[in-house]
Amino acid sequence: MTEEEKLGVNKFHVDENFSHIEINKEACPEDIMTLVRACPAGLYKYNDGTLTHDCAGCFECGVCRILSAGKVVSRWEFPKGGKGIEYRFG
Amino acid sequence: MSEEKFDVIIVGGGIAGSVTALLLARAGLEVVMIERGNYSGAKNMTGGRLYSHCFNGIIPDFAEIAPIERKVMHERVSMMTETSNFTFDYTSDRLAQPGKESYIVLRGIFDRWLAEQAEKAGAMAVNGILVENLIIRDGKVCGVIAGEEQMFADTVVLADGANSQLTTKAGLQRKPVTPHQIAIGAKELFELDEKKIEGRFNLAPGEGSAWLFAGWPSGGMTGGGFIYTNKASVSLGIVVTAAEFINARKSVNELLEQFKAHSAVKPLIEGSKLIEYSGHMVAEGGYGMLPRLYSDGVVAVGDAAHLVINAGYTVRGMDLAVGSAAAAAAAIISAKSRGDFSEKSLSMYKRLLDDSFVMRDMRRFRKYPRFMENRRIFNEYPEMADEIFAGVFVTDGAPQASMFSKIFKTAKKNGLRNLAKDCIKGVSTL
């Protein structure tokens, strides 16, 4: 199963007006690949030299913040109250 | 909101926050607990179990009234390679002794219940609000900022979890957390009929199994796999040190997929349905990673204080969250009686914590995080177990060597000196 298929079963409150993570698309490819592998939700995608990232689906775990603050991740905040992932089981 | 002032503001409504709120409310303090999820537990997950001893004196009958999944009656530990798996399985009446037993819980369900207990005791719980910053005046934390609102209190309790950024703002987390100090936890939850769970895991009704795996699930990296039986679902996941992904060959999801596909795992979840996929940061640096725990007007509890013990065969955090909440609440109640919420006054929290099981165990396992960085545990030793047991059990008609010589031959190949060193180190750090 891909991450996307797995995220499909989760309950999530999308915030259309706010991206809680901001990325630096010019970051070094090695640093980008670290996040491609480490993000449990698989939200960092690197194809043909282009980095894309989607906040929808994020577990808000903060691992990308610790791994790559100041490199790939230029800003990391929590989503607004009530938004984002909502674990029904946890 | 006007300049309303509470005795205590608690940021985060998980286990540490809810227990702190419960105890402070019982003592008659005016407490507000602010949770960013729409309910307590909405942002929380666990790949672990809760040791009941921590609730002694707080909610003594918690096992009867709390929404727990199953009581752990089987402790299983496996060494797994791509094509083999060696498991030991311990079961005993001793695991069921009152006050010493442990329970599998699901945090989205359990935390919600726990927060309700705090509310029943008189704490005010506010959900769906994110605390963005702290109000700090003359070096003293005196309140929180949420959106346009400011709220004030004598003491602010940071119970905002492993990914807390407020502990840095409060000056408690002075050095940035490094990728070596944290792990990534990822978990899949599979819905499965109760009877099937009990059959597949050899469990009596209501009993559960805690199962940890070394080797293949983490792809030989520092970490491991886990499987826990819930009431009508199975939790399966991995925990791997974040720094390992800097040069890894596989992603978190690839590791999960290969773990699930292993012949020793696949039949356990056969025919089940994925109902949730979750992830979380785990603070694994141990005693050496602890931030400062208190300052003027502020204390940190639970995961926000990085109170986690990973001893390989068991991972603890939830009972430490309860223990730290109890110590923090006692210190705040005492500070209130003196009307003094300074750093010096709140230092009682650290003293109480030092004398409690929380710090006794944190200190006892302080060398363990370094020991766990030893790659042999996740590579050579599972391979060794495979070779030894293949030697013992695989029979092809060729002349059989003695059991001892088989084990000795395999051990020698991996270096007797390393093996002896790791055994001694492993035993002495535990």
Interface residues (C-beta under 8 A of the other chain):
Chain A: M1 T2 E3 K6 L7 V9 N10 H13 T34 V36 R37 A38 C39 P40 A41 G42 F59 E60 C61 G62 V63 R65 I66 L67 A69 E77 F78 P79 K80 G81 G82 G84 I85 E86 Y87 R88 F89 G90
Chain B: R36 G37 N38 G41 A42 K43 N44 M45 T46 L106 R107 G108 I109 F110 D111 N127 G128 I129 L130 E132 A146 G147 A162 N163 P176 V177 T178 P179 I182 I184 G185 A186 E188 L189 N230 S233 A242 A243 F245 I246 A248 K250 S251 V252 N253 E257 L274 I275 E276 Y277 S278 G279 H280 M281
